[in-house]
């Protein structure tokens, strides 16, 4: 059952196919990148983009060309940091060129032993006021003398502007990670003040989460059986494993001490949604009746019941004041979109609106007051607070965006879906 539990990042990103995007073409030159203005938020993107590395969409793209999992990509300024289990690539979002590669100091886990190890997106955190890139790598620590070799997680902190490693610390994984058939995923969850949080899980029923002091570079807590997926209000939220069952849970991000645990659920996802909420999607035992709730991060208590259309939908925090969500109508394939206040959880707007003769777009992401998506008419942008259409088409339906660029899906050769990066233009 736990294979169905989704280990997601601190933001559960709404995703769309982006089929209206155009495929790769000539992007601005590298020389133009240094003077490229920042658009906060972007209204438009270039109509041609550069293809991102292959393999980023494995296991997270469904048959309808919709993302069903988080991309292993983090945007910082004009750089996209792309995570893999044994390296991170820094990619110039102007032209798609790889400008640097960050690798672990330790030996990567060997290939050919039946394992397929995965990586989440690196996390941008702040250490004593300075930005840093937090990346966990899965490595092998060789044995010496009578000491057997074992698997470990190497936590690497880098300068996100220069893509240079600052320091590394290696932590031994629990015994359950030693089985060669175990598929491991290492996730940079984020940071609470100067405490970094990293989780490692397999695809069955095991997980472990570490708390690291980012100033002294030491482990300060570990919780075996807990998979953190995000941080909100000083609480690392995620799920606990108990007797092969999954429970939504919260632990103190500074100490790892348990704060709360919910009831056992099926096919649940647990994620921090903005600074004040935990998003819980799941089904009841027996009936498997779906539900979706906003929880209090500190107590786990339900603060808001969300529309049932979002039980299998996606939500994203715009990093300003609004939660923008997308799902399908109960028992239908019709799109439904909602805007929620990020502090109260109250509904600000919803689509479709039959009285106004408006349909619901497929929301792909939102950032700084603007929601992006697509309809049968092409890419669209909405005011995240009001849900009103904005006058200018963004040209693409980005699934990840910042002031410099947007990442969107596009078809190549008429059928292959690939990920492209498009510079922001206005």
Secondary structure by P-SEA (a helix, b strand, c coil): cccccccccccccccccccccccccccccccccccbbbbccccccccbbbbcccccccccccccccccccccccccccbbbbbcccbbbbbccccccccbbbbbcccccccccccccccccbbbbbcccbbbbbbbbbbbbbbcccbbbbbbbbbbbcccccccccbbbbbbbccccccccbbbbbbcccccccbbbbbbbcccccbbbbbbcccccccccccccccccccccccbbbbbbcccccccccccccccccccccccccbbbbbbccccbbbbbbbcccccccccccccccccccccccccccccbbbbbccccbbbbbbbcccccbbbbbccccccccccccccccccccccccccccccccccccccccccccccccccccccccccccccccccbbbbbbbccccbbbbbbbcccc
